[in-house]
């Protein structure tokens, strides 16, 4: 036993109280890991646990993504509800396999098989919770106008197609794998565009988002993020059907 362990027990009391000094991230990881644990590993546990349903299991995701995947007030945890199941599946696999890097997600999904990830994706995709109260944007009118221009018209000189040509005029995405862009915080959108630009987030080749993000200036990233975050979620946030939108460029995440 280490001196630190003995000291902890002497100063604080029972060993179980020492666990309280663990960081909140460690406790969150343990909570989610237990919730996602396959039922076969829990059969020996006493009865009285929550129902063995996807809804009950995925309540572990609520701390970051909301009770129904609607998101939270934390800028960096996105809304999951209503996004195409193919997109959510792609992201879960990317986190599990390390192509998309965020240590808690990488760790928690490391040993989860495709079949279970697909069930998780389908569950969140089917949800339609009411949106969170939208924060008032503090972006300047000029920045919002520039963002609107890129989202709706693109920037041909920089080789940037309009966001709406892939994500839809209502920006709710297209099945099976193009996400909606509404209901997200500006900081999250900016961070993801930056991750695509610098290669810390990648997608199947050809990685169209890497090409688009790399063509944006830092100012344009801020403009697009501010404008998208200022938009309300439409009454029906469902993605449009596959094939509805003619893709302006090849994209490995979206099958032809």
N, C-alpha and C positions, 0 to 999 in steps of 0.2 A: 504494500500500500504506500502511495506516495505521501510526502509531507503535506502537499497541497490538499489531498483528500482528507487526511487526518485533521488538518487545520479547519477545513470546511465543516467537518462534522462537529468539531469542538465549539466553533464559533456560532454556528447556525442551528445546530440541533440534529434531528433525524436526517438520514442520508437523503430521504426523498425531498427535503427542502433544498438540497444543493442543486437539484435539477432546475430549480426556479431561476438559477443564475444563467442557464443556457439561453442563448439568444433566441429571439422570436422566430428567426428563420429556421433554426433547428427544430423548434416545436412544430412549425408549419409543415416542414418536410415529413416529420414523423406522423402527423395527423393525416396528410394526404396519402402517404405510403400505406397506412393501415386501411384507409377507405378504399384504395384501389387494389388491395390484396385479393387475389382469387379466393373464392369461397371455400375451395378445398383446404386451404391452409387455416381456415377459421372454424372448421367443423367441431373441433374439440373444445371450443370456447363455450361458456355458459350461454343459455338462451336469454332472451330479453334484449337482444341487439336490434337495431333498426331493420326494417324490411329489406330483403335482399333484392333490391331493384337498382337500376341505373340511376334513378333520381336520388336514392339514398346514398349510393356510393359516391356520386359526383357532387354531393353537398360539400365534400372536401375542397372542391374548386371555388366554393362560394366566397371565401375570404378574399380572393384576388379578383374573381370575375363576376361576382354577384350571385344571388341565390338562383337566378334563372339565366345566368350568362349575360345579363344586361350590362355588365361592367360596373365599375365603382367610381368613386371620386378620385382614385389614384390615377395620375396621368399616364402611367406606364403599363397598366393592366387593361387590355382591350375587351370590348364587347365581343362575345362569341355567338350569341343567339342569332339565329336566322341566316348565318353565313352558309354558303354551299358546303355540303358534307364533304365533297371532294377536296375543297380548299382546306377545311379543318383537318381532314385526314393527312393531307400533304404536310401540314405544319406539325402535327403530332409525330409523324415519321421523321421529319427533319430534326425535331428536338431529340427524339430517341437516338437517331443515328449521328447526331453532332453537326449536321449541316447548318442548323440554326442554334446559336449559342446563348443559353441563359442557364446557369448552373442548376438552380432548383428544378427547372423543367427537364433538363438533360438527365439529372439524377433520378427523378421520379418515374420517368418513362423508359428508362434504360432497358428493362427486361419485360416490358409489356408487349405481347404479340400483336400482329396486325389485326387479327379478328376482334380483339378487345378495343383497340384504338378505333376501329371502324364503328363499333357500337357507341363509343364516346362521341365521335364526330356526328353520327346520325342523331344522337340525342340532342346535342346543342343546336344542330341545324334546324330541328323541328320546333324549337321554342320561339315564341313570339311575345315576349314580355313588353310592358310599356317602357318607353325610354326614360332614362334619367333626366332630371331637370338640367337643362342646358346652361352651361356657364356663359356669362356675357363676355364676348371677345374684346380684348383690349388692343387688337391689331389696328393699325392705321387704315383709313379708307383706301389709300394708294396700294398698300400691301394686299388687302382683300381683293381689290380690282385686278391686280396682277395675278393673284391666285385663281380667280374666276376665269381669267383669259386662258391660262394654261389648262385648267380643268376642262373647259368647254371647247377651246379652239386649238390648244397645243402651241408649240413654237416651232414652226417649220425650219427657221434658220438654225436652231440648235438641234434639230432632229427629234423633237419631242412631240409625240402624237397626243391628241386630247385624251385625258383620263376617261372621259365619257365614252370613247370609242371602244374601250375594253370593259369598263365597269358599269356602263349603262347610263342613260340620261338621268335616271334617278339616283345613280351611284350606289345601287344595291347589289351590284355584282351580276355574274352570269354563271349558271351551272355548267359543268359540275365543279369548277375549281377557281373561278375568279371572284375574289371577295368583294363585299360591299365596303364602301369607304366612309359611310355616315355613322354617326354614333361613336366616333373615336376622338380622343383628345389630341390637340395640336402637337404636344410634346411627343406623344407616341408615334404619330405619323412622321414627324421630323426624324425621330430616332430610327424608324424602320427604313426610310429613304436613305439615311446616312449609312445604315448597315448594308444595304444593297450596294451603295456607292463604293464602300471600302471592303466588301467581300466577307463581312462577318455574318451576313445572311445571304444564302444562295438558294436557288431553285433549280429544277431540272433544266438541262440545256435544250434549246437555247434559252438562256436566262434573260427574258425580255425586260424584267424589272431592273436588272443590273444595268442594262443598256440605257433605259430611260433615266434612271436615277443618276447615272454617271454623266448624262447630258445636261442635267440641271445645275444651275449655279447655287451657291449657298443661300443667296437671297431668294431664289425661286423655290427652294425647298421650304423655306419659312413661309413664303406666300401661299404655296399649295396647302401646306399643313394648316395655316390659319383659316383659309377659306373653307376647306373641307370640315374643319371642326366647328365652323359657324353655322353649318347647315343642319336643319332639323331632320330627324328620322321620319321618313314618310309613313303614312298610315299603314301601308303594306310594304314591309321591308324585304319581301321575298325577292331573291335573284330572278332575273329573266331566264327563260329556257335556253339550253345550249343551242348554239347556232343562230340565235336572234341577232347577235351583233357580229358584223364582219370584222375579224381581227386585223388590225393595221400592220401587224408584224408577227413573225413566228414566235411562239411561246411554248416552251416545253411542258409547262404545268397545265396547259389547256389543250386537250386532244382535239384534233381537227374533226 
